[in-house]
């Protein structure tokens, strides 16, 4: 099992950051280059990547009080299987920290799969900073 952890501190409050990223099907609102289509119940999202690849993900848990949600990849072009991820907003005295974690089995070289997932998380964390103004 491969584990990836990426974190980023922000000056913005936990509430402001959570309001921006809390919608599981609103990923394209803050992560550039993605198109996101939601299922009727809002628990499945179909992400179309800039390359044309499609990832289907399912919301597994949502916790408003603790500002976190977890999801799995159902299908997609990433070299992973049994992928589980969680994104969480952690309040600090000033600002907040976003923690994005993933666990999965690599399909092919582990370093390649880990590098791809780390790149996605780091790009997403940078995009959050832009979306909330730091």
NORHUGI-V579107 format. One record per residue. N is the residue number from 1. PSI is psi as a letter, one per 40 degrees, with the letter a starting at -180 (NA if undefined). BURIAL is # if it has 16 or more other C-alpha atoms within 10 Angstrom, else .. D_CENTER is the distance of its C-alpha to the mean C-alpha in Angstrom with 1 decimal. Layout:
BEGIN
N:PSI:BURIAL:D_CENTER / N:PSI:BURIAL:D_CENTER
END
This chain:
BEGIN
1:h:.:18.7 / 2:h:.:16.5 / 3:h:.:14.2 / 4:h:.:11.8 / 5:h:#:11.3 / 6:h:#:10.3 / 7:i:.:11.5 / 8:h:#:12.8 / 9:i:#:15.6 / 10:i:#:16.3 / 11:d:.:19.7 / 12:i:#:18.4 / 13:i:#:18.8 / 14:d:#:16.2 / 15:d:.:17.3 / 16:d:.:16.8 / 17:d:#:13.3 / 18:d:#:12.5 / 19:d:.:14.4 / 20:d:#:12.5 / 21:e:#:8.9 / 22:d:#:10.3 / 23:h:.:10.9 / 24:d:#:8.8 / 25:e:#:10.9 / 26:e:#:10.8 / 27:d:#:7.8 / 28:e:#:10.8 / 29:d:#:12.4 / 30:e:#:10.7 / 31:h:#:9.2 / 32:i:.:12.7 / 33:e:.:14.0 / 34:i:#:12.1 / 35:h:#:14.1 / 36:h:#:12.7 / 37:h:#:15.3 / 38:i:#:15.3 / 39:i:.:17.6 / 40:d:.:20.5 / 41:e:.:19.2 / 42:e:.:15.7 / 43:e:#:14.3 / 44:h:#:13.6 / 45:i:#:12.0 / 46:h:#:13.3 / 47:h:#:11.6 / 48:h:#:14.4 / 49:i:.:13.8 / 50:d:.:16.4 / 51:e:.:18.3 / 52:e:.:18.7 / 53:i:.:16.8 / 54:h:#:15.2 / 55:h:#:12.4 / 56:h:#:12.8 / 57:i:#:10.4 / 58:h:#:11.9 / 59:h:#:11.1 / 60:d:.:12.9 / 61:i:.:13.2 / 62:h:#:13.0 / 63:g:.:14.9 / 64:d:.:15.9 / 65:d:.:18.3 / 66:e:.:16.0 / 67:f:#:13.1 / 68:i:#:10.6 / 69:i:#:9.2 / 70:i:#:8.7 / 71:i:#:8.5 / 72:i:#:10.3 / 73:h:#:11.0 / 74:d:#:14.5 / 75:i:.:15.5 / 76:i:#:14.7 / 77:e:.:16.1 / 78:i:#:14.0 / 79:f:#:16.5 / 80:i:#:15.1 / 81:i:#:16.3 / 82:f:.:15.7 / 83:h:#:12.0 / 84:h:#:10.5 / 85:i:#:7.2 / 86:i:#:7.0 / 87:h:#:5.8 / 88:i:#:9.3 / 89:h:#:11.6 / 90:h:#:14.9 / 91:i:#:18.0 / 92:i:.:20.5 / 93:d:.:24.0 / 94:h:.:23.1 / 95:a:#:19.6 / 96:i:#:16.5 / 97:h:#:14.0 / 98:h:#:10.2 / 99:h:#:9.4 / 100:h:#:6.4 / 101:i:#:8.3 / 102:i:#:9.0 / 103:h:#:12.5 / 104:i:#:14.1 / 105:h:#:17.5 / 106:i:#:18.0 / 107:h:.:19.9 / 108:a:.:22.3 / 109:h:.:22.3 / 110:d:.:19.9 / 111:d:.:19.7 / 112:d:.:18.6 / 113:d:#:15.7 / 114:d:#:14.6 / 115:d:.:15.1 / 116:d:.:13.0 / 117:d:#:9.9 / 118:d:#:10.8 / 119:d:.:11.3 / 120:d:.:8.0 / 121:d:#:6.5 / 122:d:#:9.8 / 123:d:.:9.9 / 124:d:#:6.8 / 125:d:#:8.6 / 126:d:.:11.8 / 127:d:#:11.0 / 128:d:#:10.3 / 129:d:#:13.7 / 130:d:.:15.4 / 131:d:.:14.4 / 132:e:#:15.8 / 133:f:.:18.6 / 134:NA:.:17.8
END
